[in-house]
Amino acid sequence: MTPEAKVKARVRRILNDFGVYYTMPVTGGYGNSGVPDFIACFKGRFYGIECKAGGNKPTALQWKHLADIEAAGGVALLIDETNVEDLRKEFENV
């Protein structure tokens, strides 16, 4: 399992622990490139969650999608192995 896949697995566990609705969009073919790894909704809040690992950073297009989510009133999160438990705190405080 790649380091990023491990981060995604941890994010998935946290989302399931809290009963968060989520989907992981497919970006190939007819999909929309740059969309966050997880699109989620919890207690009426819209979340875009981009996962990275090993110091990797989002692409310019990924940053644009995260900024667009925030501009629309949603919550955009960049999660990696150093802050994945912050996601749990996010949902505990909603």
C-alpha positions as a Markdown table, in Angstrom:
| # | Residue | x | y | z |
|---|---|---|---|---|
| 1 | Met | 0.0 | 0.0 | 0.0 |
| 2 | Thr | 1.4 | 3.4 | -1.0 |
| 3 | Pro | 1.9 | 6.1 | 1.7 |
| 4 | Glu | -1.0 | 8.1 | 0.2 |
| 5 | Ala | -3.2 | 5.0 | 0.2 |
| 6 | Lys | -2.5 | 4.6 | 3.9 |
| 7 | Val | -3.6 | 8.2 | 4.5 |
| 8 | Lys | -6.8 | 7.6 | 2.5 |
| 9 | Ala | -7.5 | 4.4 | 4.5 |
| 10 | Arg | -7.2 | 6.3 | 7.8 |
| 11 | Val | -9.4 | 9.1 | 6.5 |
| 12 | Arg | -12.0 | 6.5 | 5.4 |
| 13 | Arg | -12.0 | 4.9 | 8.8 |
| 14 | Ile | -12.6 | 8.3 | 10.5 |
| 15 | Leu | -15.4 | 9.2 | 8.1 |
| 16 | Asn | -17.0 | 5.8 | 8.8 |
| 17 | Asp | -16.5 | 6.2 | 12.6 |
| 18 | Phe | -18.6 | 9.4 | 12.5 |
| 19 | Gly | -21.2 | 8.2 | 9.9 |
| 20 | Val | -20.1 | 10.9 | 7.4 |
| 21 | Tyr | -21.6 | 10.6 | 3.9 |
| 22 | Tyr | -18.7 | 10.6 | 1.4 |
| 23 | Thr | -17.7 | 9.6 | -2.0 |
| 24 | Met | -14.4 | 9.2 | -3.8 |
| 25 | Pro | -14.8 | 10.7 | -7.2 |
| 26 | Val | -13.2 | 9.1 | -10.2 |
| 27 | Thr | -11.3 | 11.7 | -12.2 |
| 28 | Gly | -10.4 | 9.8 | -15.4 |
| 29 | Gly | -12.3 | 9.9 | -18.6 |
| 30 | Tyr | -15.5 | 11.8 | -18.0 |
| 31 | Gly | -14.5 | 12.9 | -14.5 |
| 32 | Asn | -13.3 | 16.3 | -13.4 |
| 33 | Ser | -9.6 | 16.5 | -12.8 |
| 34 | Gly | -8.3 | 18.1 | -9.6 |
| 35 | Val | -11.4 | 17.2 | -7.5 |
| 36 | Pro | -10.5 | 16.3 | -3.9 |
| 37 | Asp | -10.0 | 12.6 | -3.0 |
| 38 | Phe | -13.1 | 12.7 | -0.8 |
| 39 | Ile | -16.3 | 14.7 | -1.2 |
| 40 | Ala | -18.2 | 14.5 | 2.1 |
| 41 | Cys | -21.2 | 15.9 | 4.0 |
| 42 | Phe | -21.6 | 15.9 | 7.8 |
| 43 | Lys | -24.3 | 17.6 | 9.7 |
| 44 | Gly | -25.0 | 19.9 | 6.8 |
| 45 | Arg | -21.4 | 20.9 | 6.1 |
| 46 | Phe | -19.8 | 20.2 | 2.8 |
| 47 | Tyr | -16.2 | 18.9 | 2.8 |
| 48 | Gly | -13.6 | 18.5 | 0.2 |
| 49 | Ile | -10.7 | 16.4 | 1.5 |
| 50 | Glu | -7.4 | 16.1 | -0.4 |
| 51 | Cys | -5.0 | 13.5 | 0.8 |
| 52 | Lys | -1.2 | 13.6 | 0.3 |
| 53 | Ala | 1.8 | 11.8 | 1.9 |
| 54 | Gly | 5.5 | 12.1 | 2.1 |
| 55 | Gly | 5.6 | 15.9 | 1.8 |
| 56 | Asn | 3.8 | 15.9 | -1.6 |
| 57 | Lys | 1.8 | 19.0 | -2.3 |
| 58 | Pro | -1.5 | 19.5 | -4.2 |
| 59 | Thr | -1.3 | 20.4 | -7.9 |
| 60 | Ala | -2.4 | 23.9 | -9.0 |
| 61 | Leu | -5.7 | 22.4 | -10.1 |
| 62 | Gln | -6.2 | 20.7 | -6.8 |
| 63 | Trp | -5.5 | 24.0 | -4.9 |
| 64 | Lys | -8.1 | 25.7 | -7.2 |
| 65 | His | -10.7 | 23.2 | -6.3 |
| 66 | Leu | -10.0 | 23.5 | -2.6 |
| 67 | Ala | -10.2 | 27.3 | -2.9 |
| 68 | Asp | -13.5 | 27.1 | -4.9 |
| 69 | Ile | -15.0 | 24.9 | -2.1 |
| 70 | Glu | -14.0 | 27.4 | 0.5 |
| 71 | Ala | -15.3 | 30.3 | -1.6 |
| 72 | Ala | -18.7 | 28.5 | -1.9 |
| 73 | Gly | -18.9 | 28.1 | 1.9 |
| 74 | Gly | -17.6 | 24.6 | 2.2 |
| 75 | Val | -14.7 | 23.2 | 4.3 |
| 76 | Ala | -11.6 | 22.3 | 2.3 |
| 77 | Leu | -9.0 | 20.2 | 4.0 |
| 78 | Leu | -5.5 | 19.0 | 3.1 |
| 79 | Ile | -4.7 | 15.8 | 5.1 |
| 80 | Asp | -1.5 | 13.9 | 5.3 |
| 81 | Glu | 0.2 | 11.5 | 7.7 |
| 82 | Thr | 1.1 | 14.4 | 10.1 |
| 83 | Asn | -2.5 | 15.8 | 10.6 |
| 84 | Val | -4.9 | 13.0 | 9.8 |
| 85 | Glu | -6.1 | 12.9 | 13.5 |
| 86 | Asp | -7.1 | 16.5 | 13.1 |
| 87 | Leu | -9.9 | 15.2 | 10.9 |
| 88 | Arg | -11.3 | 13.3 | 13.9 |
| 89 | Lys | -11.2 | 16.5 | 15.9 |
| 90 | Glu | -13.0 | 18.4 | 13.1 |
| 91 | Phe | -15.9 | 16.0 | 13.3 |
| 92 | Glu | -16.0 | 15.9 | 17.1 |
| 93 | Asn | -16.4 | 19.7 | 17.1 |
| 94 | Val | -19.3 | 19.9 | 14.6 |
